Amino acid sequence: MQTHFTDQQLQDPGTERANEILRACVHCGFCTATCPTYQVLGDELDSPRGRIYLIKDMLENERVPDAKTVKHIDRCLSCLACMTTCPSGVHYMHLVDHARAYIEQNYQRPWSDRALRWLLARIIPHPMRFRAALAGAKLGRPFARLLPDPRLRAMLEMAPKTIPPVSRNDDPQSFAPEAPRRKRVALMTGCAQKALNTDINDATIRLLTRLGCEVVVAKGAGCCGALTHHMGREDESHGSAARNIRAWCAEIDGDGLDAIVINTSGCGTTVKDYGHMFRTDAALAGDAARVSKLACDISELLAELMPEADVTARNLAKAEIAGTDMAEPTGAEGSGPIRVAYHAACSLQHGQKIKTHPKALLKGAGFEVVEPADSHLCCGSAGTYNLLQPEISGQLKARKVRTLEAKQPDIIAAGNIGCMMQIGSGTGVPVVHTVELLDWATGGPKPRALAE
């Protein structure tokens, strides 16, 4: 794509990066085939290619964003399926993130939008505030239909029926390995996950210590910044990220870390991008790059700690390329294995390019693993998307649930709390984090969702 930025415009690092990305686009349109919003809405401007044209025009002309441009960019899920499909390597994530920051700085949203976004940014990244809000939402759910704004209704309807107890495992501390120590790792305990499902971090700690890891919850670490980052609120998102960088670098420079483990894939995609986010920050650029290099999804580390899963992953990849199915593991005691429908979170399969490890780990643990049709398409969660764009999100959720239930699973597994909440609100099939199933299969307790 031809661009016409001035030399002065290119002095801005964000614009310079946008120019590089725009020039990589060849207008081929392959991205439209895998874009969930284009499939739902059928509007070229609700496809990556259409949004790229809007962003180019807005940035080149230093235009005050208009309502039309903002509407179509707001409708983007940031699922990044377009990046998986793109043959030209267009880094759409960096482009749309910069566009959102530009909009936040230059566009005056209606007061209701500003109020809602401010509220989400002030509540969700803070676990105790989020818990209080969830308790209030439970009380307000019977009156949801009376609310005029569908976004407020969506917020009440998405609140879980039960709020889990606070887990003290989320406090800064160190957990000794149960076997000879193989690694020392920091666990990112997150923010929303600590309010919505405390079992995930507990299961992660049990499983890693069982496999010989010393697990550290670093003092000062918290929200990754993804939620505010995707709303264009750069100062807030970078503030959250900077606190994490300092907390983890204190551990790296202290007793050392072999990995920074993340069990919420949306957070993982953001933490792995810290190096880019702070590339122009003289004080934090080096430390941010160190953190990004050590960051890994829990499935990546488990594939290394459980080598039989790595063999399964290679065989899975070969089977996928060949278009064949792998033989399922035999169930114990002559019974059939538990049938698990694996939902691939967009932030994991597209954002981090991790596709085979979770399935291989589940297969290696004895589960029968199946995948839904169109597994590359988003479930509609996408951070706060299901709260800000409930109508589109609802259509994507219905389609995802339909394809998952078509596999007649006993359990649905996923590696991202947002996906779990989204899918769980639309099905009666238990939705469990992948690490909870692996913990259960290797001696841990039965996941709460299955016990209930």
BAFIVO-229718 format. One record per residue (C-alpha): residue number from 1; residue in three letters; x, y, z. Coordinates in pm, 1 decimal. Layout:
N
pos; code; x; y; z
NUM; ALA; X; Y; Z
...
REM end
This chain:
452
pos; code; x; y; z
1; MET; 0.0; 0.0; 0.0
2; GLN; 131.7; 341.9; -93.6
3; THR; 150.6; 595.5; 189.5
4; HIS; 218.9; 968.6; 200.0
5; PHE; 329.3; 1052.7; 551.4
6; THR; 550.1; 1358.5; 587.8
7; ASP; 896.4; 1345.6; 741.1
8; GLN; 760.3; 1536.5; 1038.2
9; GLN; 479.5; 1284.7; 1089.5
10; LEU; 728.0; 998.5; 1077.8
11; GLN; 915.0; 1146.0; 1372.6
12; ASP; 638.9; 999.7; 1589.0
13; PRO; 730.5; 633.3; 1668.9
14; GLY; 367.5; 520.5; 1649.9
15; THR; 314.9; 677.5; 1310.1
16; GLU; 646.3; 542.3; 1185.9
17; ARG; 541.0; 191.0; 1287.3
18; ALA; 196.7; 241.1; 1129.3
19; ASN; 365.0; 344.9; 804.7
20; GLU; 570.4; 24.0; 799.8
21; ILE; 260.5; -186.6; 856.1
22; LEU; 48.0; -4.8; 598.5
23; ARG; 318.1; -41.9; 333.0
24; ALA; 320.6; -418.9; 387.9
25; CYS; -49.0; -451.3; 293.2
26; VAL; -110.9; -556.9; -71.0
27; HIS; -493.7; -526.5; -65.1
28; CYS; -533.3; -901.7; -131.2
29; GLY; -840.3; -938.6; 90.0
30; PHE; -745.4; -1279.0; 231.9
31; CYS; -812.3; -1131.7; 576.8
32; THR; -1183.0; -1087.3; 502.2
33; ALA; -1232.1; -1465.2; 486.0
34; THR; -1131.7; -1511.6; 850.6
35; CYS; -1260.9; -1188.3; 1003.8
36; PRO; -1552.3; -1263.5; 1241.0
37; THR; -1709.6; -917.7; 1217.4
38; TYR; -1701.2; -921.2; 838.5
39; GLN; -1870.3; -1260.7; 839.4
40; VAL; -2142.0; -1134.4; 1073.1
41; LEU; -2194.7; -786.3; 926.3
42; GLY; -2086.1; -826.1; 562.3
43; ASP; -1947.9; -470.1; 549.3
44; GLU; -1604.9; -415.3; 394.0
45; LEU; -1536.1; -147.4; 655.0
46; ASP; -1586.0; -413.0; 923.3
47; SER; -1300.5; -619.0; 779.5
48; PRO; -927.6; -570.2; 843.3
49; ARG; -873.7; -438.7; 491.0
50; GLY; -1153.3; -185.1; 530.1
51; ARG; -1026.9; -73.0; 870.5
52; ILE; -675.3; -37.7; 730.3
53; TYR; -807.9; 210.7; 470.4
54; LEU; -987.1; 407.1; 741.6
55; ILE; -679.7; 413.2; 965.7
56; LYS; -451.9; 519.1; 680.1
57; ASP; -679.4; 808.8; 587.7
58; MET; -715.9; 917.3; 949.5
59; LEU; -344.5; 909.4; 1031.3
60; GLU; -210.1; 1052.9; 704.4
61; ASN; -442.5; 1349.8; 715.6
62; GLU; -412.4; 1390.2; 1092.9
63; ARG; -787.7; 1397.1; 1088.4
64; VAL; -1008.6; 1435.6; 1390.8
65; PRO; -1173.6; 1090.3; 1391.5
66; ASP; -1536.2; 1092.5; 1279.9
67; ALA; -1812.3; 875.8; 1426.0
68; LYS; -1809.0; 640.4; 1126.1
69; THR; -1438.2; 564.0; 1156.3
70; VAL; -1462.8; 515.3; 1532.1
71; LYS; -1762.6; 283.6; 1494.5
72; HIS; -1584.0; 46.6; 1259.2
73; ILE; -1260.1; 42.0; 1457.3
74; ASP; -1454.2; -12.4; 1780.8
75; ARG; -1616.8; -313.9; 1618.8
76; CYS; -1277.8; -483.1; 1573.7
77; LEU; -1233.9; -772.0; 1817.0
78; SER; -852.5; -771.5; 1795.4
79; CYS; -883.9; -1147.6; 1751.7
80; LEU; -585.0; -1127.1; 1512.3
81; ALA; -715.2; -1402.6; 1283.6
82; CYS; -622.0; -1165.9; 1002.0
83; MET; -256.4; -1186.5; 1106.5
84; THR; -265.2; -1565.1; 1083.6
85; THR; -419.2; -1545.0; 736.2
86; CYS; -217.1; -1254.9; 592.7
87; PRO; 43.8; -1371.4; 337.0
88; SER; 228.2; -1037.8; 357.7
89; GLY; 295.5; -1030.2; 731.7
90; VAL; 86.5; -721.0; 805.3
91; HIS; 112.9; -663.1; 1181.8
92; TYR; -246.4; -553.3; 1224.7
93; MET; -226.9; -566.3; 1606.6
94; HIS; 21.7; -280.1; 1631.1
95; LEU; -170.9; -80.1; 1371.7
96; VAL; -512.9; -103.5; 1536.4
97; ASP; -363.8; -43.6; 1881.3
98; HIS; -206.8; 280.1; 1756.2
99; ALA; -534.5; 380.4; 1590.0
100; ARG; -721.8; 330.1; 1916.7
101; ALA; -473.3; 544.0; 2106.2
102; TYR; -507.0; 814.3; 1839.4
103; ILE; -885.6; 802.7; 1869.8
104; GLU; -867.7; 823.5; 2248.0
105; GLN; -653.0; 1135.6; 2222.4
106; ASN; -847.1; 1309.6; 1945.6
107; TYR; -1211.0; 1201.7; 1958.2
108; GLN; -1480.7; 1313.4; 2199.9
109; ARG; -1707.2; 1015.1; 2259.7
110; PRO; -2068.3; 1055.6; 2374.5
111; TRP; -2084.7; 1097.0; 2751.8
112; SER; -2241.9; 751.9; 2801.3
113; ASP; -1951.7; 585.0; 2617.2
114; ARG; -1696.5; 781.1; 2816.2
115; ALA; -1865.9; 693.6; 3143.2
116; LEU; -1889.0; 322.9; 3062.5
117; ARG; -1527.7; 296.5; 2948.3
118; TRP; -1408.9; 489.3; 3252.6
119; LEU; -1606.8; 253.6; 3475.9
120; LEU; -1464.6; -60.7; 3313.4
121; ALA; -1109.7; 74.3; 3335.9
122; ARG; -1155.8; 157.5; 3704.2
123; ILE; -1314.5; -173.0; 3806.5
124; ILE; -1203.4; -479.6; 3608.2
125; PRO; -823.0; -443.7; 3652.9
126; HIS; -873.2; -423.8; 4031.1
127; PRO; -982.2; -763.0; 4174.6
128; MET; -1145.4; -639.6; 4496.2
129; ARG; -1338.3; -364.3; 4316.0
130; PHE; -1439.9; -619.0; 4054.0
131; ARG; -1563.6; -856.8; 4323.9
132; ALA; -1778.2; -582.8; 4473.0
133; ALA; -1916.0; -497.1; 4128.7
134; LEU; -1998.6; -864.6; 4063.3
135; ALA; -2186.0; -884.4; 4392.2
136; GLY; -2386.5; -579.1; 4291.2
137; ALA; -2452.4; -725.5; 3947.7
138; LYS; -2599.0; -1039.6; 4107.1
139; LEU; -2850.6; -824.0; 4289.9
140; GLY; -2932.2; -628.2; 3976.7
141; ARG; -2963.8; -921.1; 3735.4
142; PRO; -3342.4; -968.4; 3786.2
143; PHE; -3390.5; -609.6; 3665.8
144; ALA; -3160.5; -634.9; 3362.8
145; ARG; -3445.4; -627.7; 3110.2
146; LEU; -3560.1; -291.0; 3242.0
147; LEU; -3231.3; -120.9; 3151.9
148; PRO; -3244.3; 79.2; 2826.8
149; ASP; -2877.1; 35.3; 2734.0
150; PRO; -2795.4; -315.9; 2600.6
151; ARG; -2439.9; -276.2; 2726.7
152; LEU; -2558.8; -240.7; 3084.0
153; ARG; -2782.9; -544.4; 3039.4
154; ALA; -2485.4; -739.6; 2908.4
155; MET; -2280.9; -643.8; 3214.7
156; LEU; -2547.1; -778.9; 3450.0
157; GLU; -2609.7; -1093.6; 3249.1
158; MET; -2239.6; -1182.0; 3227.1
159; ALA; -2190.9; -1178.3; 3605.4
160; PRO; -2133.5; -1532.9; 3740.3
161; LYS; -2396.0; -1693.5; 3962.0
162; THR; -2137.1; -1752.2; 4234.0
163; ILE; -1828.4; -1551.1; 4321.8
164; PRO; -1538.4; -1773.9; 4428.9
165; PRO; -1366.1; -1720.8; 4762.9
166; VAL; -1047.0; -1517.1; 4771.8
167; SER; -737.5; -1734.5; 4722.5
168; ARG; -439.7; -1653.2; 4940.8
169; ASN; -219.8; -1816.2; 4677.7
170; ASP; -250.8; -1490.7; 4484.4
171; ASP; -59.0; -1300.5; 4754.5
172; PRO; 315.6; -1235.2; 4697.7
173; GLN; 499.3; -1548.8; 4807.9
174; SER; 703.9; -1845.6; 4691.5
175; PHE; 590.6; -2207.6; 4655.8
176; ALA; 855.1; -2477.2; 4696.3
177; PRO; 873.0; -2760.7; 4441.6
178; GLU; 749.7; -3103.6; 4548.3
179; ALA; 1014.8; -3274.4; 4332.8
180; PRO; 1382.0; -3185.1; 4275.4
181; ARG; 1385.6; -2828.1; 4149.3
182; ARG; 1399.6; -2795.7; 3771.9
183; LYS; 1301.6; -2431.7; 3726.3
184; ARG; 1220.6; -2113.3; 3912.6
185; VAL; 925.8; -1933.1; 3753.9
186; ALA; 709.2; -1631.4; 3825.8
187; LEU; 333.8; -1681.3; 3789.4
188; MET; 127.1; -1390.4; 3666.6
189; THR; -192.9; -1412.8; 3870.4
190; GLY; -369.9; -1140.7; 3671.4
191; CYS; -663.6; -925.7; 3774.4
192; ALA; -1010.3; -1029.0; 3649.9
193; GLN; -921.2; -1396.2; 3688.4
194; LYS; -860.5; -1345.2; 4061.4
195; ALA; -1222.8; -1233.5; 4094.9
196; LEU; -1390.6; -1467.8; 3846.5
197; ASN; -1210.2; -1799.9; 3896.2
198; THR; -948.3; -1850.4; 4166.6
199; ASP; -915.9; -2221.7; 4087.1
200; ILE; -705.4; -2157.6; 3775.7
201; ASN; -408.4; -2007.5; 3959.6
202; ASP; -439.9; -2267.0; 4237.2
203; ALA; -431.2; -2550.9; 3982.6
204; THR; -134.3; -2392.5; 3804.7
205; ILE; 66.5; -2370.0; 4126.1
206; ARG; -13.9; -2730.4; 4223.3
207; LEU; 78.5; -2863.8; 3880.8
208; LEU; 403.4; -2669.6; 3844.9
209; THR; 529.9; -2751.4; 4194.4
210; ARG; 442.6; -3117.0; 4130.3
211; LEU; 663.2; -3100.8; 3818.8
212; GLY; 960.1; -2954.5; 4005.4
213; CYS; 911.9; -2579.1; 3969.9
214; GLU; 957.9; -2319.7; 4239.0
215; VAL; 669.2; -2081.3; 4174.7
216; VAL; 695.1; -1716.0; 4273.9
217; VAL; 412.7; -1462.8; 4290.0
218; ALA; 610.1; -1140.1; 4259.9
219; LYS; 537.7; -845.0; 4486.6
220; GLY; 394.6; -553.6; 4289.5
221; ALA; 279.3; -751.3; 3984.3
222; GLY; -83.0; -724.2; 3881.4
223; CYS; -294.1; -637.9; 3577.7
224; CYS; -105.0; -675.3; 3248.6
225; GLY; -263.3; -359.1; 3105.7
226; ALA; -441.4; -530.8; 2816.6
227; LEU; -789.0; -405.3; 2903.3
228; THR; -696.9; -36.8; 2904.4
229; HIS; -448.6; -87.0; 2618.5
230; HIS; -725.5; -208.9; 2386.9
231; MET; -937.2; 91.5; 2481.1
232; GLY; -656.7; 323.3; 2369.5
233; ARG; -580.0; 441.6; 2724.1
234; GLU; -203.1; 424.5; 2684.2
235; ASP; -100.9; 603.0; 3003.9
236; GLU; -303.0; 361.1; 3217.0
237; SER; -197.8; 48.3; 3028.2
238; HIS; 170.0; 145.0; 3029.3
239; GLY; 148.7; 221.4; 3400.1
240; SER; 20.6; -130.8; 3470.6
241; ALA; 284.0; -283.4; 3243.9
242; ALA; 565.2; -82.3; 3403.6
243; ARG; 470.9; -209.6; 3750.4
244; ASN; 489.6; -567.4; 3623.8
245; ILE; 821.8; -509.0; 3453.5
246; ARG; 974.6; -370.9; 3772.7
247; ALA; 827.4; -651.0; 3986.3
248; TRP; 953.2; -929.7; 3761.8
249; CYS; 1293.0; -773.8; 3699.1
250; ALA; 1343.1; -759.1; 4076.0
251; GLU; 1301.3; -1138.3; 4077.6
252; ILE; 1519.8; -1182.6; 3768.6
253; ASP; 1798.8; -978.0; 3926.2
254; GLY; 1747.0; -1148.2; 4262.7
255; ASP; 1730.4; -1527.1; 4267.6
256; GLY; 1666.6; -1541.3; 3891.7
257; LEU; 1376.6; -1663.1; 3678.9
258; ASP; 1363.4; -1926.7; 3408.2
259; ALA; 1020.7; -1812.8; 3286.8
260; ILE; 730.4; -1579.6; 3352.4
261; VAL; 425.9; -1805.5; 3327.9
262; ILE; 88.5; -1674.7; 3216.2
263; ASN; -230.3; -1882.2; 3223.8
264; THR; -461.6; -1624.5; 3065.1
265; SER; -371.9; -1605.7; 2698.5
266; GLY; -503.3; -1252.4; 2648.6
267; CYS; -254.5; -1133.8; 2909.7
268; GLY; 19.5; -1343.4; 2752.7
269; THR; -15.6; -1175.2; 2415.3
270; THR; 20.4; -835.0; 2581.2
271; VAL; 314.9; -924.8; 2806.7
272; LYS; 501.0; -1074.1; 2512.5
273; ASP; 457.5; -735.0; 2342.9
274; TYR; 602.7; -530.3; 2631.2
275; GLY; 930.7; -503.4; 2441.7
276; HIS; 751.0; -323.4; 2159.4
277; MET; 535.5; -112.1; 2390.7
278; PHE; 841.3; 28.7; 2569.7
279; ARG; 1084.0; 32.7; 2275.4
280; THR; 1126.6; 412.2; 2298.0
281; ASP; 1139.5; 430.3; 2678.9
282; ALA; 1504.4; 477.0; 2771.3
283; ALA; 1444.2; 373.3; 3131.4
284; LEU; 1240.8; 56.8; 3068.7
285; ALA; 1318.2; -64.0; 2715.3
286; GLY; 1585.4; -312.3; 2822.6
287; ASP; 1387.8; -455.2; 3113.4
288; ALA; 1070.2; -474.7; 2903.9
289; ALA; 1256.5; -677.4; 2641.8
290; ARG; 1388.5; -911.7; 2912.8
291; VAL; 1036.0; -968.3; 3043.9
292; SER; 891.9; -1032.3; 2697.8
293; LYS; 1166.0; -1285.7; 2626.7
294; LEU; 1088.3; -1481.5; 2944.8
295; ALA; 708.0; -1465.9; 2909.5
296; CYS; 538.9; -1790.8; 2811.5
297; ASP; 195.4; -1943.3; 2813.3
298; ILE; 147.0; -2220.4; 3068.1
299; SER; 107.5; -2473.0; 2785.7
300; GLU; 451.3; -2382.7; 2646.2
301; LEU; 619.2; -2452.7; 2978.7
302; LEU; 421.6; -2771.6; 3039.4
303; ALA; 518.1; -2903.1; 2695.5
304; GLU; 880.5; -2866.3; 2805.4
305; LEU; 825.1; -3019.1; 3149.5
306; MET; 618.5; -3307.0; 3012.2
307; PRO; 822.7; -3421.9; 2710.1
308; GLU; 568.0; -3682.5; 2604.6
309; ALA; 338.0; -3390.2; 2523.7
310; ASP; 600.1; -3244.2; 2289.6
311; VAL; 601.5; -3569.8; 2089.6
312; THR; 222.3; -3558.9; 2076.2
313; ALA; 237.5; -3194.9; 1962.9
314; ARG; 467.0; -3280.2; 1673.0
315; ASN; 241.3; -3566.6; 1568.9
316; LEU; -62.8; -3341.0; 1599.2
317; ALA; 98.5; -3079.7; 1377.8
318; LYS; 178.9; -3343.0; 1116.0
319; ALA; -176.4; -3478.4; 1132.8
320; GLU; -322.8; -3129.9; 1092.7
321; ILE; -103.4; -3059.1; 790.0
322; ALA; -198.8; -3395.0; 638.5
323; GLY; -566.6; -3338.9; 716.0
324; THR; -599.4; -3660.4; 916.7
325; ASP; -708.8; -3743.9; 1271.3
326; MET; -485.8; -3889.2; 1541.8
327; ALA; -588.5; -4201.2; 1725.7
328; GLU; -735.1; -4110.2; 2063.8
329; PRO; -576.0; -4240.8; 2385.5
330; THR; -736.5; -4539.5; 2548.4
331; GLY; -948.4; -4467.2; 2853.1
332; ALA; -868.9; -4621.1; 3190.3
333; GLU; -1042.3; -4934.0; 3319.8
334; GLY; -1177.9; -5017.2; 2974.7
335; SER; -1406.7; -4713.1; 2970.9
336; GLY; -1392.9; -4451.5; 2699.9
337; PRO; -1189.7; -4136.5; 2766.7
338; ILE; -1356.2; -3815.3; 2874.4
339; ARG; -1446.5; -3618.4; 2563.4
340; VAL; -1306.3; -3265.1; 2572.0
341; ALA; -1393.8; -3004.3; 2312.7
342; TYR; -1094.8; -2772.5; 2295.5
343; HIS; -1168.2; -2406.0; 2229.6
344; ALA; -864.2; -2227.9; 2090.6
345; ALA; -857.8; -1874.9; 2230.7
346; CYS; -774.7; -1618.3; 1962.7
347; SER; -503.2; -1461.7; 2177.0
348; LEU; -335.2; -1802.9; 2197.8
349; GLN; -370.9; -1937.7; 1844.1
350; HIS; -343.7; -1606.0; 1656.5
351; GLY; -173.9; -1372.4; 1903.3
352; GLN; 92.5; -1616.9; 2025.5
353; LYS; 80.4; -1877.3; 1745.4
354; ILE; 33.4; -2160.1; 1997.8
355; LYS; -194.6; -2423.6; 1847.8
356; THR; -79.9; -2775.8; 1926.9
357; HIS; 55.2; -2767.7; 2284.0
358; PRO; -278.7; -2753.1; 2472.5
359; LYS; -431.7; -3031.1; 2262.4
360; ALA; -119.0; -3243.7; 2293.9
361; LEU; -111.3; -3202.2; 2671.4
362; LEU; -476.4; -3301.2; 2705.4
363; LYS; -430.3; -3601.9; 2478.5
364; GLY; -121.2; -3704.3; 2671.3
365; ALA; -323.3; -3687.0; 2994.3
366; GLY; -573.2; -3937.1; 2854.2
367; PHE; -856.2; -3714.6; 2732.7
368; GLU; -1025.1; -3751.8; 2398.0
369; VAL; -979.2; -3413.6; 2231.1
370; VAL; -1208.9; -3278.2; 1961.6
371; GLU; -1227.0; -2937.3; 1795.7
372; PRO; -1530.9; -2748.0; 1668.9
373; ALA; -1584.7; -2639.7; 1311.3
374; ASP; -1431.7; -2300.2; 1229.2
375; SER; -1210.7; -2321.7; 1536.8
376; HIS; -1016.2; -2019.1; 1411.7
377; LEU; -1314.1; -1786.7; 1467.2
378; CYS; -1358.6; -1576.6; 1782.1
379; CYS; -1615.7; -1657.3; 2052.0
380; GLY; -1693.7; -1286.8; 2088.9
381; SER; -1539.7; -1229.1; 2431.6
382; ALA; -1229.7; -1028.4; 2336.1
383; GLY; -1163.0; -854.4; 2666.5
384; THR; -1443.9; -603.9; 2718.5
385; TYR; -1586.5; -648.9; 2368.0
386; ASN; -1881.5; -854.8; 2493.2
387; LEU; -1972.6; -561.7; 2719.8
388; LEU; -1914.6; -282.4; 2469.7
389; GLN; -2049.9; -459.7; 2158.7
390; PRO; -2304.6; -706.0; 2304.8
391; GLU; -2508.9; -761.0; 1988.4
392; ILE; -2217.1; -868.6; 1768.1
393; SER; -2060.3; -1057.2; 2057.7
394; GLY; -2386.6; -1243.8; 2117.2
395; GLN; -2401.2; -1363.6; 1757.4
396; LEU; -2042.9; -1488.2; 1772.8
397; LYS; -2108.2; -1661.4; 2105.4
398; ALA; -2414.9; -1841.1; 1970.8
399; ARG; -2219.6; -1970.0; 1671.8
400; LYS; -1925.6; -2081.4; 1883.8
401; VAL; -2146.2; -2260.9; 2135.9
402; ARG; -2336.5; -2430.8; 1854.7
403; THR; -2018.0; -2567.8; 1695.4
404; LEU; -1877.9; -2680.8; 2031.6
405; GLU; -2197.3; -2856.9; 2138.6
406; ALA; -2214.8; -3028.3; 1798.4
407; LYS; -1913.7; -3233.1; 1911.4
408; GLN; -2117.1; -3367.4; 2207.2
409; PRO; -1837.9; -3309.9; 2460.5
410; ASP; -1836.6; -3393.6; 2829.0
411; ILE; -1624.1; -3084.3; 2894.5
412; ILE; -1520.1; -2771.3; 2707.8
413; ALA; -1159.2; -2665.1; 2771.1
414; ALA; -1003.9; -2324.4; 2706.1
415; GLY; -693.1; -2130.9; 2807.5
416; ASN; -842.1; -1786.7; 2864.3
417; ILE; -1078.9; -1671.6; 3138.6
418; GLY; -1267.2; -1435.2; 2905.6
419; CYS; -1350.2; -1716.1; 2663.9
420; MET; -1452.2; -1938.7; 2953.5
421; MET; -1698.9; -1680.6; 3085.5
422; GLN; -1835.6; -1605.1; 2739.1
423; ILE; -1890.8; -1967.1; 2634.9
424; GLY; -2004.4; -2072.6; 2981.0
425; SER; -2285.7; -1816.2; 2973.1
426; GLY; -2430.2; -1985.4; 2664.6
427; THR; -2403.5; -2358.2; 2733.5
428; GLY; -2479.8; -2617.0; 2998.1
429; VAL; -2158.2; -2807.3; 2923.4
430; PRO; -1894.9; -2747.6; 3195.6
431; VAL; -1622.8; -2506.7; 3080.8
432; VAL; -1284.5; -2567.0; 3245.0
433; HIS; -936.4; -2424.0; 3202.5
434; THR; -690.5; -2659.6; 3034.7
435; VAL; -454.8; -2643.2; 3333.7
436; GLU; -734.4; -2752.0; 3571.2
437; LEU; -784.5; -3068.9; 3366.5
438; LEU; -410.7; -3139.0; 3359.2
439; ASP; -386.2; -3084.0; 3735.2
440; TRP; -679.2; -3322.4; 3790.1
441; ALA; -526.1; -3586.9; 3561.1
442; THR; -197.3; -3577.4; 3751.8
443; GLY; -330.0; -3599.5; 4106.1
444; GLY; -506.8; -3271.0; 4175.7
445; PRO; -869.5; -3224.1; 4280.5
446; LYS; -1161.2; -3253.9; 4044.7
447; PRO; -1232.7; -2912.7; 3888.8
448; ARG; -1508.0; -2725.8; 4068.0
449; ALA; -1709.6; -2680.7; 3746.2
450; LEU; -1729.4; -3061.3; 3707.5
451; ALA; -1807.7; -3124.1; 4072.6
452; GLU; -2098.2; -2877.1; 4051.1
REM end
